[in-house]
Amino acid sequence: MEPSCIDVHHHLFPPPFVAQLIEHEHYLARGVARHWTPQVSLEDMDAAGIATAFTSITAPGLAFISRERLFTVNRECNDFGARMVADHRERFGLFASLPLPNVDDSLREIEYALDVLKADGIGLLTSYGDRWLGDPAFTSIMDELNRRRAVVYVHPTVADCCRNLLPGIAEWVLEFPVDTTRAIANLLFSGTLTRCPDIRFIFAHVGGILPLVVEHLVRAAMIDPKLAAMAPHGVRAHLRTLHYDTALRMHPVGMSSALQFVDASQLLLGTDAPLRKSTDQLAELQAQGLPDDVVRKIESGNARRLLDRYRSLTR
């Protein structure tokens, strides 16, 4: 059977990214990052029946790179990703990184990534230093992405406020899902989602802990008119227009909460490969006993509707 699944949460490890991980003894450098090649990803995809993986750089992004070198290193990573896509056009896509928090350089990179490299979208982290994506410092970035109707993939990281809160527990265990929810709440209650309705957001891991705390956000808007004004269509309505990937959520609690929170049309397959095995993630999804039409939407149908490279094929 021909591979048919489309994965929107798949990581690439360009050499400049790996070099900083090794230099700073980041835990990723002890695992797959040091030994990754595009072929590693292709073999994982083939085993799981994944036709195309849309790649992005995972946390910590380029957080260890000095601001003076950030633009250059970020460009090198995007160029690496674009060459990989060119070499394997049907197999890979690219969500290009930005050199945030450098705003002017990031605006230049949006133009280069989307107009020159023809990237499929932009990949962002949930926060940069002590600022989340709805921060006023990033207004011009969001406005430009909205003008372009860009697909924006958002992966969690840990904010400066919350590093090493529980020594011995890795940041991805608790802080990643919480930071994703913080970023979404910040975009919502800053008015960014209202001001920028044409950004096609995809958030990792079904929004972190969002399905479990959405009623908290609803309640916050009910008791604070200023917050309510930022979400004029209602909190739930705004959040249900966003897209979410299923990485690490394809288990009974994860899928049940996701499908109670949003319609199946807003869910996209995510595997977190090569940090996770795609075969394991797909097996979990198949084990949930979901209706066939829901599984088809998650595995590929929703991505084909959302991502521009498929639009001419689905009209």
N, C-alpha and C positions, 0 to 999 in steps of 0.2 A: 504494500500500500504506500502511495506517495505521501511524504510528510505534508501535513496540512496545518499544524498549529502555529500560532504567531505569539511570540514571547516578547513582552514589552519591558521586562525587568531582567536584563542580562548584562553582565559587566564585562568591560574590556580593561586591559591593564597595559597601557602604553609604557614604553621604557622610561620616560621621564617621571611618570607617576610611580612606577615601581622603585625607581632610584631613591625618591624621597622617602618611601616607606622603609626601605632598607636602611637609609641613613639615620632615620629616627627610630629604628627598631620597633616599628609598628607591628602589631600582632599579625596583620595580613601578610607581612613579608615572610612570616614563618610557614605560610601555607601555599595556596594555589598561585598567589600573585607572582612569586619568584619564578615559577615554572610555566606560567600560562603562555600559550600562543593561540592564534586564531584556530589552529587545528584542534586544540583541546576543546574549544567551544563547539566546533563542527562535529566532533565525535560525540559529545554530550547531546547535541541536538539530534543527530541521526538516531541515536539510541532511543530517544523519546518521541520521535515523529514530529519534530519542530521544523517547519519549513524556513522560517525567518525569525531571527532574534534582533530586536532593536536594543542597541548597546548604549551604556552610559557608564561614567566613572563613579564608583561607589565612594562612600565616606571613608576617609576624611577629605576627599577631594584633594585640592592642592593647598590645604591649610598650612603646611609646613614650608611653603615657598615664600620667600620675601616678596613684599609688594613690588619691589623694583624688578624682580624677575618673573612675576606672576603672569604677565601678558605673554611673554615669550614661551614659557613652559606650557601654558594653556593652549597656545596656538600649535605647538608641537604635538600635543596630545590630540587635538582635533584633526590635524593633518594625518596623524597615524590612523585615526578612526576612519577618515574619509578614504585613505588608501585601502584599508581593509574592506570597506564597502565596495570600492571599485573592483577589487580582486574577486569578490564573492557577492555580486549584486543581488542575486536572488536569495542569499542566505542571511545577510546582515543589513541592518539599518543603523543610523547614528543619531543619538540625541547629544548634540554638541555642548561642551561645557563653556561656561563664561568665567572670566577672571574677576569675579566678585570677591571683595566689596568694591573694587575699582570700577566706578560707574561708567566713566567715559570710555575706558578700554572695553568694557562689556558691551556698550552700544556698538563700538567698532566690530567686536567679535560676532554680534548678532548678524550684522550685515555680511560679514565674511562667511560665517557658517551657513547661513540660509541662501545667500545669493551666489557665492562662489563654490563652496563645498557641496551645496544642495543637500544639507543635512535634513533629516526627517523631522527634526524639532530641536528643542533646547532642553538640556538636562540641568536642573538646579538642585541644590541641597536645601533642606528646610530652613537653615539659618546660616549666617555668616558672622562669626564672632558673637556679638550680642544683639544681632538684628535678624528678625524674621522677614519673610518675603513681602509682607504688607507694610513694612517700615517706610516712612516718607523718603528716606534716602534712596529707595529703589523705585520711586514713582516713575521716573523716566524710562526705566527698564521695562516695567510692566506696561506702560503706555505703548512702547514700541512693539512689544510682543503682542499686545492687543491689536494694534494697527495691522500687524501682519497675520493676524488670526493664527498664531503659531500654536503648535502642539508643544506643551511644556510638561516634561516629566520631572516629578519632584521626589527625590530620595532622601531619607532621613540622615541626619548627623546628630552630633551632640553640641549644644550651645555652650558658650563659655561659662554660663551661670551654673551648669549642671555637670561639670566634669568631676569624676571621682567622688560623687556623693556617697556611694556605697563601695568602699575599697574592696577589691577582689571580685566585683561583679562587672563584667564587660559592659561597655556603654551600649552596645546593640541590644542587650537583654531588656532593659527598661527605658533608657533614655531615647533610643531611636523611635519607638512607637509613640512616646509622649511628645517628642519634638515634632513629629508629623502632625499630630493633632493641634499643637500650639501654632504651627505654621498656618494650618487651615483656619483656625479661629482668628488668627491675626489678619489673614486675607479677608475674612468675612467681616470682622468688626472694625477694620480700617476703612471699609467701603471699597476695597480694591476689586472684589468680585463683582460688585455693582458697576463700578467705573469701567471695568475691563471684561465685559461679558463675552468677548470673542476669543479670549485665550482658551485653548482646549487643554485644560489641566488633566494630568494623570497623577494620582498620588499612590505611593507604594503601600503595600500591606493593608489594603482596605482602609486607608486613612489612619493607621496606627490603632489608637484606642477610641477613635471617633464613634463607631456604632454604639459603644457602651456609654458614652458621655454626651451624646447629641442632645438629650433632654436637658442637660445642664446648660448648654448653649441656648436652647429654646427658652428656658427659664430666665437666663441672664437678660435676654432681649425683652422678655415680658416685664421685668422690673426696672429696666434702665432704658428710658426713651432714646438716649443718645445711641445706644447699641442697636435698638430697633430701627432707627433711621438709617443705619448702615446696611441693613438687610430688609429693604422695603417689600420684598416678595415673601418674606418669612424665612426663618433660619432653615427649616427643612427643605423648602423649595430651592434655595440657593445651593445647598449641599448636594441635592439630588441631581443637579446639572453637571456636577464634576464626575470624572472617571477615576476608577480605583483599580489597582492591580491586586491579584490574589496571592502573591508570594507569601508563604508561611501562614496563610489563612485557609488553606484547602483541607480543613478538618471540620468535624461536625459543628463545633461552636463558631469557628471562623466563618464558614459559609452560611450557617443559619443567621447569624447576626448581620452579615453582609446583605443577604437577600431580604431581610426585614427592614434594612436601612435604606437601600436603593433598589431600583429595578435592575433586573439582570442585564439590561442594555448598557449599563454603566460600568460593568465589570470586564476587565481584560486579564488575560493570562499573564502571570508573572512567575518566574521560577527561582530568581536570585542565583541562577547559574553564573559562573562555575563554582560559586561558593556553596551551592547546593546541587544535588543531582536532579536534572530535569525529569528523569524517569520516576524518581520518588515523588516529585510534586504532582506530576500527571496521574500517577497511580492513586494518590490521595484524592484528587478531584473525581476520578472515576468511581472511587469507593463511596462517594456520598449519596449515590442513588438519585441524583438530580434528573429532572426531565431532559430528554435528549435535546430539545430545542435550547434549553438553558445552557447545557454543556457546549453546544455548537457555538452559541453566542460568545461564551467566555473563551473558548479555545481559539477562535479565529474571526467569527462574524463581526463582533464589535470593533475589532482592530481594523478590519477591512472597511468598515463604515467611517472610522475616525481618521485614519492616516491617509495623507494625500496620495501616496504612491499607488494606492488601491482604488482611488475614487473613479478613475476613468474605466476601471474594470467592473465596477459595481453599479454604474448608472444604467 
